Amino acid sequence: ERIQYLESLRAEAESTPWSVFEIMCRALQQHPRGLRFIALWAEINVVRRTSRRVVASNLSCYHCFYSRPAGSDAWAFDERRLDQGVRKAKRKFARR
């Protein structure tokens, strides 16, 4: 069931150019409790081949991604923080 959803995301991402950030947002919306980094990276790789470095960079740079609980390996997405954008202190380190 989850693979079917990810494959439908892949079809959408191929028809409309999506960034890795958008794919991450869509993938994490389905996991309100959060998702471990390796599982998130695996799901994103189903949609589009992406390096771990790019996924980790996006997780640390954007306000809308946070670890849940704090300091753990599980990452969650907060749609309310989406308009805050990139953290200023991390902007120069972002890999896209």
C-alpha positions in Angstrom: 0.0 0.0 0.0 2.8 2.4 0.9 4.8 1.5 -2.2 1.8 2.2 -4.4 1.5 5.7 -2.8 5.2 6.4 -3.4 5.0 5.2 -7.0 2.1 7.5 -7.6 4.2 10.3 -6.1 7.0 9.3 -8.6 4.6 9.6 -11.5 3.6 13.1 -10.3 7.2 14.1 -9.7 8.1 13.0 -13.3 5.3 14.9 -14.9 5.8 18.1 -12.8 9.4 19.0 -11.7 9.5 18.7 -7.9 12.4 19.5 -5.7 13.6 17.0 -3.1 12.2 19.3 -0.5 8.7 18.9 -1.9 9.0 15.2 -2.1 10.1 15.1 1.6 7.1 17.2 2.6 4.7 14.9 0.8 6.3 11.8 2.2 6.4 13.1 5.8 2.8 14.3 5.7 1.7 10.7 5.8 3.7 10.0 9.0 2.3 12.3 11.8 4.4 10.5 14.4 7.6 11.0 12.4 9.9 8.7 10.5 13.4 7.6 11.1 16.1 9.1 8.8 16.9 5.8 7.0 13.3 5.0 6.4 12.7 8.5 5.1 15.7 8.3 2.8 14.4 5.0 1.5 11.0 6.4 0.7 12.4 9.4 -1.0 14.6 7.1 -3.1 11.5 5.3 -4.3 10.3 8.6 -5.7 13.7 10.0 -6.9 17.2 8.8 -6.4 18.7 11.2 -3.8 21.8 11.1 -1.7 21.7 10.9 2.1 23.6 14.2 2.2 20.8 16.1 0.4 18.1 14.6 2.7 20.1 15.4 5.8 20.8 18.9 4.6 17.1 19.6 4.0 16.1 18.2 7.4 18.6 20.4 9.2 18.0 23.6 7.2 14.2 24.0 7.1 12.1 25.1 10.0 9.3 22.8 9.0 11.3 19.6 9.8 12.0 18.7 13.4 13.1 15.7 15.3 10.4 14.1 17.4 11.1 13.7 20.3 13.9 16.2 20.4 17.3 14.7 19.8 16.0 11.5 18.4 16.4 10.0 14.9 12.7 10.3 14.0 11.8 13.3 11.9 8.4 14.9 11.5 6.9 17.6 9.3 5.0 20.7 10.6 3.0 22.3 7.8 2.4 25.4 10.0 6.1 26.2 9.9 6.4 25.8 6.1 6.2 29.6 5.4 9.2 30.2 7.7 11.6 28.9 5.1 15.3 28.2 5.6 17.1 28.8 8.9 19.4 31.8 8.3 22.3 30.3 10.2 22.2 27.2 8.0 21.5 28.8 4.6 25.1 28.9 3.4 25.5 25.1 4.1 22.4 23.9 2.3 22.9 21.3 -0.5 20.2 21.3 -3.1 
